[in-house]
Amino acid sequence: MDKFHGWTVSTKPLHIGLILSVILILASYRIVTYYHLTNVGLIMGVFALGIVQALLQLVFFMHLGLENRPYWYMITFLFTALIVLIVVGGTIWIMSNLNYHLMP
């Protein structure tokens, strides 16, 4: 039996992850709907809650970091995230550059 046997077999982490995800979704909905923050604070707050939500789902639902060799899986995941960020960031940069140079 491995040290994470209870984690991967039990449904308790899935329920905990679901409850925390719903709480984060309701928190982001609340700060947007009732204007608890203004302009930049609102954008940064929603962005921060989104990052926490993504990390929570990676740990609770995809069990990232709980494998036999978490180091290699983490490096593979970070490399994939870097490639996605480069592609998305490059696309946004090219589109904004085209928008600046081609619009009258």
C-alpha positions in Angstrom: 0.0 0.0 0.0 1.4 3.4 -1.0 1.4 6.4 1.3 -1.3 8.1 -0.8 -3.5 5.1 -1.1 -6.3 6.6 0.9 -6.1 9.8 -1.1 -6.5 8.3 -4.5 -9.2 5.7 -3.6 -11.4 7.7 -1.3 -14.0 10.2 -2.6 -13.3 12.6 0.3 -10.7 14.7 -1.6 -13.2 15.1 -4.5 -15.9 16.3 -2.1 -13.5 18.7 -0.4 -12.3 20.0 -3.8 -15.9 20.5 -5.0 -16.8 22.4 -1.9 -13.7 24.7 -2.1 -14.3 25.2 -5.8 -17.9 26.3 -5.2 -16.8 28.6 -2.4 -14.2 30.2 -4.8 -16.7 30.6 -7.6 -19.2 32.2 -5.2 -16.5 34.5 -3.8 -15.6 35.7 -7.3 -19.3 36.2 -8.2 -19.8 38.2 -5.0 -16.9 40.6 -5.5 -18.0 41.2 -9.1 -21.7 41.5 -8.5 -21.6 43.7 -5.4 -18.5 45.8 -6.4 -16.5 45.0 -3.2 -13.4 46.1 -5.1 -12.9 48.8 -7.7 -11.3 48.6 -11.2 -7.7 47.2 -10.9 -8.5 45.6 -7.5 -11.5 43.8 -9.0 -9.4 42.5 -11.9 -6.6 41.4 -9.7 -9.0 39.8 -7.2 -10.8 37.8 -9.9 -7.4 36.8 -11.4 -6.1 35.7 -8.0 -9.2 33.7 -7.3 -8.9 32.1 -10.7 -5.3 31.1 -10.1 -6.2 29.6 -6.7 -9.1 27.7 -8.4 -6.8 26.3 -11.0 -4.2 25.1 -8.4 -7.0 23.7 -6.3 -8.3 21.7 -9.2 -4.9 20.5 -10.1 -4.3 19.1 -6.6 -7.7 17.8 -5.7 -9.1 16.5 -9.1 -5.9 15.8 -11.1 -3.9 14.7 -8.1 -0.8 16.7 -9.3 2.0 16.3 -6.8 0.7 13.0 -5.3 2.2 10.6 -7.8 5.2 8.3 -7.2 7.5 10.7 -9.0 5.9 14.1 -8.5 9.1 16.0 -9.5 9.0 14.8 -13.1 5.2 15.3 -13.5 5.5 18.8 -12.0 8.3 19.7 -14.5 6.2 18.3 -17.4 3.2 20.3 -16.2 5.3 23.5 -15.8 6.8 23.1 -19.2 3.4 22.6 -20.8 2.1 25.7 -18.9 5.2 27.7 -20.2 4.5 26.7 -23.8 0.8 27.6 -23.5 1.7 31.0 -21.9 4.2 31.7 -24.8 1.6 30.8 -27.4 -1.2 32.8 -25.8 1.1 35.7 -24.9 2.6 35.8 -28.4 -0.8 35.7 -30.0 -2.0 38.6 -27.8 1.2 40.5 -28.6 0.9 40.0 -32.4 -2.8 40.9 -32.4 -2.2 44.1 -30.4 0.7 45.0 -32.6 -1.4 44.5 -35.7 -4.2 46.5 -34.2 -1.8 49.4 -33.5 -0.2 49.4 -36.9 -3.2 48.7 -39.1 -5.9 50.8 -37.6 -6.2 54.4 -38.9 
